[in-house]
Amino acid sequence: MESVDCSLVLGLDLGTSSIKAVLLDACSGNVVQSQTLETQAGVESSCGQQGKEQDVCRIIRALNACLASLPKERLQKVVRIGVSGQMHGVVFWKTNHGCHWINSDNLRIFEPKEVSHLITWEDGRCSTDFLSSLPEPCSHLSVATGFGCATVFWYLRNRPDFLQHYDAAGTIHDYVVTMLCGFQRPLMSVQNAASWGYFNTRSKTWNTDILQKFGFPVSLLPDVVDSGFIAGKTSFEWCGIPQGAEVGAALGDFQCSVYSSATESTDAVLNISTSAQLTFSMPVDFQPQDHPSPEEPVTYFPYFRDRYLAVAASLNGGNVLASFVTMLSSWISELGIDDVSEFSIYSKVIKAALSQKETSLTVHPTLFGERHIPESLASVTNISAAHLSLGHVTRALCHGIIENLHSMLPSQRLEESGVKRIIGSGSALARNDVLKQEVEKVFPFPVLYGKDVDSAVGAAMIMLNPQ
């Protein structure tokens, strides 16, 4: 890296609903600038409500705009770029035609060209019956709906003509790295490969023999490198970032979030954003066993430098609260009452719950199922006339989100693993004091809030000392 007194590292996170960019001082490691922009990229899926897709053009437009809003004189000092993003999902493109570079408002940017929609991690098109018909992977991770390889299998069986239009695939952040570096074939980190399924983290190889027997187009699988590896260099100037800036292989947003926040080996990290995760780092010599039970709620994600994270990854977090607010907004509209913003509704339901300290109402919040129990539905029990207020319902919903995570990774297991403290992070947790109260009720550990913890920061931090 060139002289640390003037250089900056850019961290990017391509999240489910927004783009975040941060600039880190390469000497101090401090964030000197940040910007966030909503993507508004959701589009209707041909699979109906089960499908979750996003318009890649809108994502990249937001990415370019997010960078363009940062001071150009600072972007000119960027010497490395770390990229993270929403895991599991898949986007397809045509080699050599995935994007084109243009000049816009005196900036050099790229725009998608022959690229599919992004099928996100939230996609539910792969039913339990469909997943059970797939070959068993040689991996310590089971395959679930929303995983890249499962989605490819779905297209192979239901719309094989779709796959014939493309010869490359990756996560949305793999796509960005590929375009920035001008690669012929995409590179994928171990973290992202594991999130796709059919990848063995011990040998760091795809299960190509298994996949080929079932007709899977293995030519779509990216080449895999270690997480934290420098993938290449920018082939063009980009929004003022010089040509030749080093670019890291795209990383998992979850791992980057943990990397930015866990300062001690005895820390557990609780992240509640769109979804929710509770995790802690396993010992250096830990190796997960292949062929775990699909019903096991704790999985082991590859981290950095061949270590693993024990993870309870719930599909139900801030998205459940968002669905609750959307439901209330719809009811208000159906009653013919003047429109009330969802922001206003959210503020009022949290205020109501703060005034209701306890409730015997029970909400099981698995509105979106769980990977280890995909057939699980949400439910409300212990209903009585005395517990129907907005405060009771909201309090019970927040408690249910935390209790659901606790059922996946109980306090006893955390204590046995040496956990001493919980780091609380994520946008949904940061703005919801009711969730914070419920965390402190359920888990018998000190909880630390308020750190600037996010995936973009973690992606930049790992580029300060790449592998």
N, C-alpha and C positions, 0 to 999 in steps of 0.2 A: 504494500500500500504506500502511496506517495506521502509526503511529509504530513504527519498527523496534525500539525498546528493549523492547517488550512483545509483539510479534507473532511467530507461528510459522507455518511452512509445512509442510504434511502431504504426504508422499510415499507413494504406494501402489503395490505391485506385485502383480498377480494372476498368479502363476506357474503352472506346470504342475502342481505338487503342493502349493503353499503360498501363503499370503498374507503379505506383509510390509508393515508400516507404520512410517514413521520421522517424527519431528518435528525440523525444522531451525530453529535460531534465525535469524531473518531478518537480523540484524545481523552475526553472526559466520560464519554458514553451517555451524556445527557441529551435529552430531546430538546432541540432548538426550534423546531417548527413542526406543526401537524395540521392536517386537514382531513375532513370527512365529508363524503358526499353520498346521498342516497342514489341507488341505481335505478329504482323503479322499473326493474327488468322482467318482472313476472308476466308470463303470457299464457293463454289458454292452451292446454295440451290436448292432443288428439285422443288421449286416453281418458279424457274427462276429469273428474275430480280426483281420481287416483294419481294422475300424472302431475308432476311438478317440473315445469320447464321455465327457462329464462332466455331472453333475447341477448345473445352475445354482443350484438352491435350496441345495445344500450349499456351493457357492462363496460365495454371498452370506451365508449363515449364518456361515461362517468369517470373512468380511470384517467383518460387524457385531461378531462376538465379539472379533476382533483389535483393533478400535477401542475397544470397550467396556472392554478390559483396560488401556488407557492412562489416565493421570490425567485426570479430567474437567476439572479446573481448567486443564490445559494445552490440552486440545482446545478449550476456550472461547476461547483466544487464537489459534486458527487463522484466517488471513485468506486463504490460498490453498491449493489442493489440486492436486497433480500426480499423474497416474495413468498407470501403464505396465502392460503385461501380455503374455501369450504371444501372439505374432504369428501371422498366417496363418489361424487358426481362425475359425469363424463360429457365431453364435447368432442365432436368429430370435425375434421377438416381435410382439405385436399392439399397434399404436399406441394410446395412451391406456389400455391394459390391461396394460402390461409389468410393473407392480409396484403394490403398495399400501403406504401408510405406516401404521405402527402404533406404539403405545406398548408397550414391553417393559422391565420392571425400571426404570421411570422414565427410559427413554431412547427417543428417537424413532428408529426404524429403518425400512428398507424391505425388503419380501419380494417375490420374483418372483411373477408371476401367470400370464399367458398367454405362457409362454416355452418354447422348445424346449430340448433338451440342447445343450450346447456340443460341436460337432464340432471336435476340437483339431487343432493343427498336425501331430500324429503320425499322423493318420488316413491309412490306406492304401487306401481303397476305389477310388480312381481309378487304374486300371491303366495301364501304358504304352500299350496299344492304345487305351484310352479317351481318354487325353490326346492321342494323335496324331490323334484324330478331331475335336478341338476346333479352332476357328478360330485362326489365328496372331495373337497380340496385336500392337498397335502400341505396343511398350514395349521397354525395354532389359532387362526381366526376363522370363524364361521362366515358364511356368505348371507347377506341380507338384502332386502329390497333397497334400492338407492345406491348399491355398490356398483362401480363401473362395469365389472365383468358380468354381473347379473343382468344389468341393463343391456349389454351387448348380446347376451344369450336371448333376452326377450325379443330384441330386434331380429335376431337370427331365425327365430321360430315364428314370429308374427309379421315382420316386415323385412324380409331379407333383401328386398330391392333397395331399401333405405341405405343399408351398409355398402352397397355397390357404388354409391356416390363418393365415398371417402376412403382414404388410405392412411390416415393418421388419427390418433385419438389421445386424450389425456384429460386431466382435470382442467378447470378453467385457468388456474394459475400455471399449470404446465404449458398451456397454450400461449399465455403471455410470455413466458420465458423463451419458448420456441420462436416466437415472432421477434422478440427483442434481439435474440442471438442469430437469427436467420438459419436455424438448423434444418437439415433435410429430414431428420427423424427426431421426434421429441425425446428428451431425457426426463426421467421421473425419479424422485427420491424414494428411498426405502419406505419412508412414512406414507407417501401417497400410494405407492404400489400395494402396501399392506392394506390400505383402506379400500382398495378395489376388489380384494378377494383373489384367491388362487395364486397367492404369492407366499413363498417360504422365506421367512426372515433369517433363518439360520444360514441357508445357502445363498440367500439374496438372489433367488431366481424365480421366474414364473413357473407354474405347473404346466408347462407346454405339452408334455406327453399326455396328461389327463385331458387337457382342453382340446387337443387335436383329435383325439378319439371321438369327441362329440361334435366335431365340425366347427369348432370355434375359430374365427379368423385371427390366428395368433400374430399375423403380420401387423395388426393394429396395436399390439402391446408395445409400449415404449421401452427403450433401453433404461436400465436402472443403475443409479449411483447412490453412494452414501449420502445421508442427510447432512447438510452442512457443506457439501461439495460445491466448488466453483464450477458452474456448468459451462460458462463461456463469457463472451464480451458483447456489449451492444454493437450491432453492426451499423447503426445509424445514430446520429444525434437524436435525442428524444426529449421534447419539451424543454430543451436547454441542457439536458444531461449529455455530457460529451460522448462521442463515439469512442468505444474501447473501454467503457466502464465495466468492471467485472460483475457478473450476474450469478447468483447462487441458484442451484437447483430448487424448484418450488417445494415448499414445506407445508406440513399440515398446520392449519390454523390452531388446532388444539394444542399440539406440542409447542408451538411458538408462544401461545398464551401462557402455558406453564413455565416455559423458559424465562419469560419476562417477570415472573412473579415469585416463584419458589426460591427463596434465598438460602434455605437450610434443607439438608437432606431429611429432616424430621417434619418438614412442612407438607401438609396436604393442601391441594388447591380445589376450591369449589367455584365453578364458573357457571353462571346462569345468564344466558343471552337468549337467542331464539330457542335453543335446546338447553340441556343442563348436563354438567359433568362433575364428578368428584374423583380426584386422582392423587396418587402419591408415587414416588420413585422407588423402584425395586432395587435390591442390592446389585452390585456390579456383576457378580457371577450368575445372576438369575437367568434361566432359559425356560421359556414356556413350553409346555407339552403340546405336541400336535394332536389334532382331532379332539378338541374340547366338546363338552356337551353343549348343544345349541341353547339349552335352558340356563346355562351359566351366565349370570348377569354381569360378572366382572371379566373384562377382557384386558389383554396386554398389548399396548401400542408401542411400536418401536419409537425410541426417543432419540438421543444423540449419543455418539460414541459407543454404540452397541448396547446401550442400556434400554430398559423397558419401563413404562408407566403402567401401574395397575389402574384401570379405569372403569368406573361405573358411568356409562354414557347413556343418558336418558333422552328420548326423543321429545320429552315434554318439559318445557321450561317457560320462557317468556312467551312462546307461541300459544300456550294455553291461556295465559292471561289476556293476550291479544284477541284470541277467539271469544273469550268471555266479554270483553269490551265491545267487540263487533256484534255479538248477539244482543247486548243491551241496546246498542245503537239501532239495530234493526227493529227491536221491539218498540223503541221510542218512535221510529218512523211509521211503523204499522199502526200505532195508536193515534197518528195524525198530529203529533206534537211537533213544534218547530224543531228543525234540525239542531242537534247539539254535537259539537265536535267530539271525536273519540278521545282527544287529548283531555278535554274537559271531563268526560265520563271517567277516564282513568284516574284523574286527580280526585274526583269525588268518591269513587269506590275505595281508593286507598285511605282517604280521610275517614270514611265510615268504618273501615276495618281497624284503623288505629284506635278508634273509640270503643271497639269491641275486643277486649283483651283475650277472651277465651270463648270457645264454642264447643258444643258436643256434636255439632253437625260434622259429618265425615264426607269428604270429597276424595274419591280415587281419580286422579287427574289424567289418566292415560288416554287422552283424547286421540293421540296419534299412535297408539300402540307402543310396544317396545320391541327391540330387535330380538330379545330372548323370549318374549311372549307376544308375538305380533297380533294374535287374535284378541288380546286384552282390550276391553272397552272401558270408557270412563263410567263412573257411577256416583250417585249421591245416596248416602244412607243416614240413619239416625235422624230422620226428618221429623220435626215436631212443629206445631204452630208457633211455639215460642222462639224458634231459631230460623225464621224465614226472612229476617231483615237483610239488607244489603251488607251490613257489617259482618253478620254471621257468615253469610255465603262467601264473601271475599276472604275473610279470615280462614275459613275452612279450605278454600281453594289454595291459598298460599301455603298453609300447613301441609296440604296434600302433596304439593310439588316437592317440598323438602322431605316429607316422610317417604315418598316414592323412591327418592335417591337413597335415603337411609336404609330402606329395605333391600336395596341392591348392594350397598357397601356399609354394613353396620358399624357403629362406634367401636364395638368390641374388636373387630378385625383391624380397625385403624390403630387402636391402642396396642394390640399384639404386634403390629408392624412398626411400632416406635414413633407414631405420629404424636407430635406435641402441640401443634398449632394448625389452624385452618386459615388459609388466605382466601378471602372472599373477593370474587371479581365478576365481571360481566355486566353488560348494560342493564339487564332486567333487575339484577340484584342491587346495582348501584343506585337506582332511582326508586326503590321500593323498600321502605322501612319495615313494612309488614313481613316481607320475606326475610329480612335481616333478623327480626325478632324470632321468627320461627326457626331459623338456623340455630340461633343461640339456645332455644328451648330443646331442640332435638339432639344436638351434638355437644358433648361435655368437654369442649376444648375452647381455649381462647380463640377468638376470631378477629383477624386483622382486615380492615377495610381501608379504602382510600389510596391504595397504591395505584400508580399509573400503569396498570397491567393490561396489555392487549397483544394481539397477534402481530400487528405491524411492528410494535416495539421489539418483540421477540425475534422477528425475522431480521430486523436490523442488527440486534445484539449478536446473533449467531454469526453474522457476517463480519463482526469485529475480529473474531478468531475462528475462521472457517477451518474445516478439516482438510 
